[in-house]
């Protein structure tokens, strides 16, 4: 089984990873901060759509 970058995850913190190439919806007061944290952990294109 592949894990981490080999599988396509974006690791934000120990035990916290997002699947690379997927859409993630984050809601709440800290959504902007979480989005910036996730974008900072990426090494490619980031598309941010805010409502």
Secondary structure, 3 states (H helix, E strand, C coil): CCCHHHCCEEEEECCEEEECCCCCCCCCCCHHHHHHHHHHHCCCCCCCCCC
